[in-house]
């Protein structure tokens, strides 16, 4: 599947992934660089693939105890809700990943509502790719996500990429939605600063430091993984910001799910 993803990125977006590693190599690479807890995710790009992806997810989780997972879900699967119930029973499944750009349904699609409610009942979370960056379509964006929040204002959600490209709008949501977090993936590449990267400045980062999670699309990166870390480090933010974003926020969220 990684091979297919890398080929698609290269063919359709002209993006050449630089870390062409399979999962065991990824884990070794991150361990060697001091990563203590590894959260991975995958998503069902079409109907009929979530079952196999989640069978693989559960197998990997059983074999490697320091891994955590956002599992796959597609609302078009006939057995999707029963599968969701089964997958969420694993203590290190943190919830589900929805990649709305690729999956091509809206976050407020009513077929998703039973799954959202099951996730909330279990005290787990949804990881959303719902921003318009690096590319967008009609299924993503702040306006569509707000329609979901109108129905579920307390939905426990992580928004990938700091909500790129609508950074201001997604950051403002943190004020009224206490279960919402943003992750840093893609938004802080040094190579994108000033042309697509996070652009609200240090004050906003400090203000919301308890609601930001370090995230990465590793290994599917077209820029060096270290670039985002170095950019954030060079901002000269407070020690508490770095402790929270690179460690404490994620650790507390994971503990709240696993120890529930």
Buried (B, 14 or more C-beta within 10 A) or exposed (E): EBEEBBEEBEEEEEBEBEBEBEBEEBBEBBEEEEBEEBBBBBBBBEEEBBBEBBEBBBEBBEEEEEBBBBBBBBBBBEEBBEBBEBBBEBEBBBBBBBBBBBBEBBBBBEBBBEBBEBBBEBBBBBBBBBBBBBEBEEBBBBEBBEEBBEEBEEBBBBBBBBBBBBBEBBBBBBEEBEBBBBBBBBBBBBBBBEEBBBBEEEEBBBEBBBBBBBBBBBBBBBBBBEBBBEBBEEBEBEEEBBEBBBEBBBEEBBEEBEEE
